[in-house]
Amino acid sequence: MTNEAQKLGRNFKRIRKEKGLSQGDILRAAGIDRAMISTMENGKANPTLATITKLAKALGVSPDELLK
């Protein structure tokens, strides 16, 4: 996968853990499959902009925070 996908996954996982959220919390809030969340956290998925937006909202951050 691309470097960007890995960066997104690392940022997502870091923010999720900092906020004390589980993957289950995110899937319930964003309506996204747990397998997708896991694959993304491992840098092996390129989520759509719509998915990134849903994930950011579930985390309470802006989408650009996930992409830094």
C-alpha positions in Angstrom: 0.0 0.0 0.0 1.0 3.6 -0.3 2.8 5.6 2.2 -0.3 7.8 2.6 -2.5 4.7 3.5 0.1 3.7 6.2 0.2 7.3 7.5 -3.6 7.4 7.7 -3.7 4.1 9.5 -1.1 5.2 12.1 -2.9 8.5 12.7 -6.3 6.8 13.0 -5.1 4.2 15.5 -3.1 6.7 17.6 -6.1 9.1 17.9 -8.5 6.3 18.6 -6.3 5.0 21.4 -5.7 8.5 22.8 -9.4 8.9 23.1 -9.8 5.5 24.7 -12.0 4.1 21.9 -12.1 0.6 20.6 -12.6 -0.5 17.1 -16.1 -1.5 18.1 -16.8 2.0 19.3 -15.8 3.3 15.9 -17.8 0.8 13.9 -20.9 1.6 15.9 -20.4 5.4 15.6 -19.4 5.4 11.9 -21.3 2.3 10.6 -18.1 0.9 9.1 -17.1 -2.8 9.1 -14.6 -3.9 11.7 -12.5 -5.6 9.1 -12.2 -2.3 7.2 -11.1 -0.5 10.3 -8.5 -3.1 11.0 -7.2 -3.2 7.5 -7.0 0.5 7.4 -5.2 0.7 10.7 -2.6 -1.7 9.2 -2.1 0.6 6.2 -3.5 -2.0 3.8 -6.6 -0.1 2.7 -7.3 3.1 0.8 -10.6 4.3 2.2 -12.8 6.7 0.2 -13.1 10.4 1.2 -16.6 9.6 2.5 -15.2 6.8 4.8 -12.4 9.1 6.1 -15.1 11.7 6.9 -17.2 9.2 8.8 -14.2 8.0 10.7 -13.1 11.5 11.6 -16.6 12.4 12.8 -16.6 9.2 15.0 -13.3 10.3 16.5 -14.4 13.9 17.0 -11.6 15.3 14.7 -11.4 16.9 11.3 -10.6 14.7 8.3 -7.3 16.5 7.9 -6.2 15.3 11.3 -6.3 11.8 10.0 -4.3 12.7 6.9 -1.4 14.7 8.5 
